[in-house]
């Protein structure tokens, strides 16, 4: 079963300095039918205006992955980390027992465009931790590139859940396949471009919930970047 989540049906929040689209219920946006998918709880597509950002705030018991689409984001947290994240890098923050952090766009003239992803942890109450590393954009072209996993396989960032986040970029007419294990769920998010998923069409910002499907076939209609989450049902 594949259930499409059209981009236009996502929640919208316009705070002036922040324009956000929420795939699942978040903040002031609430939809009882869109509370997440398996262990995947949040996909927020954020555009942060130059010289603005999120002030210091806290999180607990959540695996938070930041995937930069363009621009830069400055991160500071209560663990003492202070880094700037750019396109081609991924950040993972395990909130665990609690962490305070801020996120700021230091550019005077360029907006920061990002995806912030929340995945529920398998075990709550673990110590908070932080990781940032190169994403390897070139390694995404034409095949599956593992961005996050429970064991850091293939050099991926490590998350505290039996979930895997894959990314790929491929051109018009190119295809990829993926085998989903029995009992697993999947979610697809199109970062940019157009693709067909088992014959169903998706475009930029669209998503798809996937259950009871063993074989997934992706065909690009143009230059396309997308994410695939392989998830436990939780």
Buried (B, 14 or more C-beta within 10 A) or exposed (E): EBEBBEBEBBBEBEEEBBBBBBBBBBEEBEEEEBEBBBBBBBBBBBBBBBEBBBEEEEBEBBBBBBBBBEBBBBBBBEBEBEBEBBBEBBBBBBBBEEBBBBBBBBBEEEBBBBBBBBBBBBEEEBEBBBBBBEBBBEBBBEEBBBBBBBEBEEEBBBBBBBBBBBBBBBEEEBEBEBEBEEEBBBBBBBBBBBBBBEEEEBBBBBBBBBBEBEEBEBBBBEEBBBBBBBBBEB
